[in-house]
Each structure stands twice: as structure tokens, then as C-alpha cells.
Amino acid sequence: MQSKNLYYLALKQMQVIYREEMKLQELEPDERLRIRQVVIKLLVEAYFTWVQQKFRERPAKDQDLERSQLFPESGKVPESIS
């Protein structure tokens, strides 16, 4: 359930970025660039900061699962990655 909430929050943040971008359609290229650098750049940076934070907060069991897939108990490297 937690991952569904994260997907929803990520989607909402992307929608905000998209809506701001759509507001710029009728502007001249120079004005679009200026607003992108001021407004949209900050939104995108905030989104990626949030994603990185959520990635670091992943439960240890998820990280252990990934490690166990790469380094199984037998000590053999799975054929899928060799």
C-alpha cells in the first residue's frame, strides 16, 4: 500500500510540472525559457530531491531482497547477470 501512495504523490508532482509547462505554450521562446529557468526548474529539482529522499528511506528488507538476488546463499552468480 505504501508504494501506491508514493506513486500517487509522484504523479501529482509531475502533474504540477506539466500544468506549469502547458501555461507557457503561447509565450515567445525567450519568455518560455526565462520562466522555465525560474519556475519549472525549481519544481523539477524539488521532485528529484523528493525521489532521492524516498529512495533512501526504502525499508531495509527491500534492499536486502535486491542483495539476495545478486548474491544468493549458494555463492553462485545467477545466470541472468553473468
HELIX and SHEET records of a PDB file:
HELIX    1   1 GLN A    2  MET A   22  1                                  21    
HELIX    2   2 PRO A   29  ILE A   35  1                                   7    
HELIX    3   3 ARG A   36  ILE A   40  3                                   5    
HELIX    4   4 LYS A   41  ARG A   56  1                                  16    
HELIX    5   5 ALA A   60  LEU A   70  1                                  11    
HELIX    6   6 GLU A   79  ILE A   81  5                                   3    
END                                                                             
